[in-house]
Amino acid sequence: MTDRNLLLDIARHYGTPAYVYDLQDVRERYLHLKEHLTGLPADVHYAVKANAHPEILRTLREMGSGADCVSVQEVERVLEAGFAPEKVLYTPSCPSEEELRRAFELGVRVHIGALEYLPWVAEHYPGRPIGLRLNPDVRIEGNVKIATAHAGSKFGIPWTLNKDLMKMLRKLPLRVTGLHVHIGSDVHSWQDLARGVDFLTDIAGAFPDLTYLDFGSGLKVPYRKSEREIDLAAYADHIRQRMKALPQLRIVLEPGKFLVARSGVFLMQVTTVKRTPFKTFAGVNTGFNHMIRPMYYDAYHAIENLSNPGGKEQVYDVVGNLCEEDTFARARRMPEVRKGDILALHNAGAYGYVMASHYNLRPLPKEIIVDGNKIYEA
Ligand SMILES: Cc1ncc(COP(=O)(O)O)c(C=O)c1O
């Protein structure tokens, strides 16, 4: 999403703050991923938590994607968007029995992530195919907030409890047709993700009813110019090698940001340029109530001054309008920022709007769709 004039037109016409999503780019990302999975019996289940906009869901459904949901509300959203229940996975964290019941009734595939749920599932849904989310205790480099498969993490059935698990599976009427692991998000090295693949392929033989292995996602996308996308070709080759011994199984990947991060831009307007003896602040008409990644994950997002691209470069802290510390970028060199300028925060399609709130009672940002020549608010 890089057409400066188009983004400026959108900002003028629809106002800011606003997310803009390019559906054609989402299609390209999906095809790019599928190309690398050629020859593998692979199903892509888009991780809806990254961006649940109905137009994004419709686009990915039309491309052939399934969905991975983490809440019943996401399940309902994707069913409304026309996904067939059998193409929907539900991988919740600490669900209530009510939520599990709803998911089973809607006919989607439920992934269970704690031993404690299994007796209840066996009692209420005996013989119903389920998946198990496992925790192999894999530690990875990177942001600890998005590492999800180490022993200290709340996610998944700890594999250290495998004897208890196997005992339950022998005793109870449970049918485990899938195994799931999600190493983390934004994983830099394919070798780290491969550890999840090795783990599941090593233990698959212990589960006689298996039909699929779900390797989650974590597929990294570049946020800085110096960063590279995860080496998908190497990762896919590794999966191919490991799956040779398990030709009867399908595999699942659940990418979120890989499919939608690049396709989204967050537009904001400069309300004030404030100079102090120490620094210059570019204050904008939004905050972490609308885009929390820089503050919560210390995530870097490129910020472009759309309305003054040729300005003389200066250094700014780009800050929000909340009564909190909410800094989008520190000491960022960018073309001169003036009151009224329109800034574009790039790579905003994933974990942007979905994490937005009404904090400070401000309304949510708009969402604008670009699909070729068509531009609309939806
Ligand atoms: C269970 C599960 N699957 C898939 C994803 C998507 O991860 P990513 O956006 O890194 O592709 C997540 C995100 O944390 C997740 O929790």
The ligand as an SDF file (V2000), in Angstrom:
LIG
                    3D

 16 16  0  0  0  0  0  0  0  0999 V2000
   -3.2360  -19.9670   17.6680 C   0  0  0  0  0  0  0  0  0  0  0  0
   -2.6740  -18.9460   16.7550 C   0  0  0  0  0  0  0  0  0  0  0  0
   -2.5580  -19.2420   15.4480 N   0  0  0  0  0  0  0  0  0  0  0  0
   -2.0600  -18.3290   14.5640 C   0  0  0  0  0  0  0  0  0  0  0  0
   -1.6590  -17.0770   14.9820 C   0  0  0  0  0  0  0  0  0  0  0  0
   -1.1560  -16.1030   13.9370 C   0  0  0  0  0  0  0  0  0  0  0  0
    0.1330  -15.7470   14.1230 O   0  0  0  0  0  0  0  0  0  0  0  0
    0.8420  -14.7750   13.0690 P   0  0  0  0  0  0  0  0  0  0  0  0
    0.0880  -13.5110   13.0020 O   0  0  0  0  0  0  0  0  0  0  0  0
    2.2140  -14.6370   13.6060 O   0  0  0  0  0  0  0  0  0  0  0  0
    0.8370  -15.4570   11.7560 O   0  0  0  0  0  0  0  0  0  0  0  0
   -1.7300  -16.7430   16.3380 C   0  0  0  0  0  0  0  0  0  0  0  0
   -1.2380  -15.4310   16.7910 C   0  0  0  0  0  0  0  0  0  0  0  0
   -0.6920  -15.2360   17.8150 O   0  0  0  0  0  0  0  0  0  0  0  0
   -2.2650  -17.6970   17.2440 C   0  0  0  0  0  0  0  0  0  0  0  0
   -2.3840  -17.4100   18.5460 O   0  0  0  0  0  0  0  0  0  0  0  0
  1  2  1  0
  2  3  1  0
  2 15  2  0
  3  4  2  0
  4  5  1  0
  5  6  1  0
  5 12  2  0
  6  7  1  0
  7  8  1  0
  8  9  2  0
  8 10  1  0
  8 11  1  0
 12 13  1  0
 12 15  1  0
 13 14  2  0
 15 16  1  0
M  END
$$$$
